[in-house]
Amino acid sequence: MAYLRKLASGNYQVQVCLKGLKPTTRSFSTKTKAKAFAREIESNSELARKMGTPVSQVITFSHLVELYITQYKGKDPNVTSRLNFWVGRFGDKPVTIIDEFMVDDGLIHLAKNCTGSTVNRYKSQLSAAFIFFIQHPDYKRLGFSNPVRKESVSRFPENPAKNRFLSDDEQQALLSSCREAAWGKLYLLVLLGLTTGARKGELMGLKWSDVDFEKRTALVAVSKNGKPKFLPLTQPVILELIKFRENTDFLIFCSTVSRTTPYDVRKLWLNALKISGIGHIRFHDLRHTAASNLVRHGRTLFEVSTLLGHSSTSITGRYAHLAIDDTLNMVDSVMGGLQ
């Protein structure tokens, strides 16, 4: 059976599905050529066998996901849940019969209840699984083409970046409320967030053995980009750390139940926000605030990028507008005499 579709480019795509063979798909500039190809494949069984790989040689999408997750070495905790969504749609279908239209249907379904950024994460995850299949030594000769990358697959706009910067007064209000928290280390955690720009996960994973009190640094063994980085510690942070100092290899911010499990700070964090009166913010906004403080005080984007551990200064570019006064002063001092 042959299926004919008109693409957004104006070309015609034909897909021929024959029993026992994976679908054969080709695109043509005219409908006449597409129909002629379909008739030729359907009437020539020998040609069909040459072009259509037996389905029995192809794994199911569910099996592909199992293989992919087994070899996945990244740190994204949402990989499995995203792929499980696609397993729910493709399940036991052979990988090679999944086309761009099936992918697009799934993305459009997601877009009904998800933001563009979220849909793009699901889209990228599916593409990564297909790339793994295409490059797998057992399946790379099948000639499968990644359907996610086809021109007919929908694209979704990313959400605007959420950049919330705390003012000086808001920072002080938050720190004051954290000092009064039931858990004595909340103030230390927030102070670290504001002064190092580290991510919450990086701070919660710190061990006492990672801290060098003499050099005033803390080692994050593996950051988000997979590389180690050192966090500079201010003297107030050092003094606060000394209050809880241990000569162990346990987590600094451990739970009361296990010394190797991070403390759950969600309720304390929300309570501190309520007391401070600064409104709802994310812990990640402390990272934005640290960058904002540095830029507003004349530090370069390269310096800020180094502190935050960004892989490139282009990521730090979201803070460029904060340095407008310094940029103006620079231009005036160098070229202000030109008339």
N, C-alpha and C positions, 0 to 999 in steps of 0.2 A: 504494500500500500504506500502511496506517495502523498506527501503533504507539501503544499506550496504556500509560501509566505512572501509578502512584499516588505523589504527592509526599509528603514528610514533613509538609507542612502539612495533608494530608488531601484536597487538591484532586487533580483528575485532569488529566494533561497528554496531549494527543494530538498526534502528529506525522504529517503526511501527506506521503509521498514519491511524486512523480509524475515520470516520465521527462522530462528536459529542463528541469525546474524545481527551484529550491532547495526544501528541505523547508519546509512551513508548520506552525508550532507554535503551539498555543493551550492555555490552561489553563481548566478549568471546575470548578465546585463539586461537580458530580455526574458519575458515570460515564455516565449516560443522555445528558446534554447533550454530553459529549465524543464519544460514539459518533455522535450525531446530526450533529455538526459534520463528523466524518470522512466519513460517508455523503454529506453534501451536497457536500463538496469533490470527492470521488471521482466523483460522478455529474454534476457541473456543470463541464464543461471550461472554459467561459467564466469562471466564478468562479475556477477554479484558476489560469488565466492572469493574472487580475488580482491575485491574492494571492501567486503564486509568481514571483519574479524569475528570468528565464532564467539558468541556470548559466553559460552562455557569457560573461556579463557580469561574473562574479566571478573574482577571481584565486585561485590556489592558496595554501595556507598557506606553502609554500616561497618563493613569490614575495613574499608579505607580509613574511616574515622578511628577505629581501634588501633590500626597501624600508626596513624599519624600521632595520636595522643601518646602512644608508647615511646615514640622517639622524640617527642617535644621536650626541649630543654629550656624554654623561656619561662618567665615568671608571671605571665598574665593569668590571674586566677579564674578568668571568665572564658577561657578557651573551650573547656568542656561544655559549658552551658550553651555557648553560641553554636557549637557544632551539633549539639543535641537537638537544637531547633531544626537544623537542616536534615538530621537523621529522621526527625518526625515527618518531614516532607518527602524525602527520597528513599529512606528506609532500605529495603532489600532490592532496589533497582540497581542493575549493573551500572557502574560508574559511567561507562561510555555512552549510555543513552540519555544522560542528563545534558540538556541543551540550554542555550541562553534564555529561551522563553520560559523554561521551568524555573531557572534562577530568578528571572525578572518577576515572575509571579510571586515567588517567595519574598523578594525585597519589597514589592508593593504591599503585600500582606503585613510585613513588619512596619512599614511606614504609616499604617493606619493608627498605630498606638505608640510609635517610637519617634524620637527626634532623628534628624538627618545624620547627626554624628553617630548615634547608636546603630542605625541601619548600615552605615559605612563600616562599622566595626564587624558586624555580621558578614558583610560582603567581603571584606578583606580576609576574614578567617576562612571563609569558604574557598576563596581563591588560593590561600596558602595550602589548603588540603589538596586541591587539584594540582598545584605545582608539585607537591610531594609525590603525587601519583604519576605525573608526567615524567618526573626525573627518576622514579624508582626503576632499578635495573630489570625487574621482572615485567614492567608494563610500558616502559618508554618506547618500545617498538610498535605499540598499537597506533601511534600517530594521533593520539587524543589531543584536542585543542582546548585550552582552558575557556569554558563558556562564560565565565565571569568577565573576561576581557573583551567580549564581543561588543561591537558598536551599538547593538540594539538594547543592551542592558542599561537600565535607568541609572542616573547619577543623582545623588542627593546632597544638597548644600550642607556644609558643616554649621554647627551652632556658633554664634559669636563667643569669643573667649570670655570666661568669667574672671575678670580681674578686680578683686575687692581688696583695697589697700586700707589698712587701719591708720587713722591719724595718730599723732603723738599722744593726744589725750585718750583716745580709745585704747591704745597699747597699754598705757598706765592703768586705765580702769580695768582692763582684762587681767593684768598681772596682779592687781590688788585683790580682785575677786578670787583668783587662783590661790593666793596666799591663805585664804580662809577656808579652802576646800578640805573635806574630810580626809582625803588622801594627800599626805604631805608632799608627794613628789609632783603634783600637778603643776605647781609654780615652776619647778625646775624644767619640766617637759615643755611648757609654753615658752619659758625664757630661752631654751635651746632652739625652739622653732623660730623665734623672732630674731635670734642673733646668728644662727648658722644657715637659715633657709633650707634646712634639711626636710625631707619628706617625713610624714608621721611614721611610716613603716621602717624607715632607716633609723629613726630615733628609738622606736620601741624595740628594735633588734639589737641595740647596743648592749655590750657586756662590760662589766667592770674591767676586764682584761684589755678592752679596746681603748681605754682612756690612758693617756700619758700625762700625768699631772705636771711634770717638769716642763715638757714642751707645750703644754696646754693645747693638746689635740685629741681628737677621738677618731678612730678608724672605722669607716664603714666598709667592710670587706667586699661587698658586692652591692653597687648602687643600681639604679633602674637601668642604666645603659650597660650593665654587666661589668663595669670597671670599679676598682676600689677608689675611695677618696677620703681625704682627711678633713675633718671639721675643725675649724679654729674655735677655741673656747675662750670667751672673755673671762676676766678675773672674777666678776660676780657669779658666772656659771661655775667656775672652779670652786669658789667658796661654798656655793650651794651643794655641789657634788660632795665636798668634804664632809658635809653633815651626815651623809648616808654611806660614806665610803666603805667598801668591802674589799678584801683581798681574795676575791673568788673569780670564777669564770661564769657566774650567773648573770642573768639579765639585770640591767639597772632598773628598768621599769617592769619588774616581774609582778605577777598576780600574787594574791595572798595564799593561793592554793598550791601553785607550782612555781619554783624559782626559774623554770625554763619556759614558762608561758607568759606572754605579755599581759599587762593589766588592761582590763576593759574600762576605758575612760569615758565612754559615751555619755552616761548620765551626769558624771561630774562636769564634763565639758559643757553640756547644755545648761546645767545649773549655774556655772560660772558666767556664761553668756547672759543669762537672765539677770543675775545680780549686777553685772557690769553695765547693763543697759545699752550695749552697743548693737543689739540686734543679732540676727542669726548669721553666722559665718561658718565656713569650713575650716578645719585645721590647716588645710592646704593654703588658705589665704594668709597664714603666717609666713609662708614661703614667699608669696607675692609681696607681702609687707617688708620682709627683709631686703628683697631686691629693690623695692621702692625707696627704702631708707638710704641705701647705698647710692643709687642714681641721683636722688635729690641732694645728696651731699657731695656731688661732683665725681664720683667714681665712674670709670668707663664701663661700657657694656661688656668688654672683654673681661674685666675684673669681676663683674657680677656673674658672668657666665662661668668663670672659674670656680667661684664659691658655690654656685648652684649645681655644678657638675653637668651643665648642658653640653651636648655633643657638638653644638655649633652656636655661634653668636646669633644666628638667625632666629633661634628659639627665644633668645633673650630680647629680641627686637620689640616685644610687646611693651617693654619698659622705656623705649626710646623717647616717647613723648614727654616723659617726666624730666628729661634732661634738656628741655628746650632753652631754659635760661642759660645753662652752661654753654650750649651750642651757640647761642646768640653772643655771649661774651667772647667766645673763641673767635667767631667771625669778626667781631668789632675790633679785637686786639690785633688781628693779623691783616685784615683788609679794610678796616674802617677808614683809612686815609685815602682810599681811592675815590676820586670825584669826576 
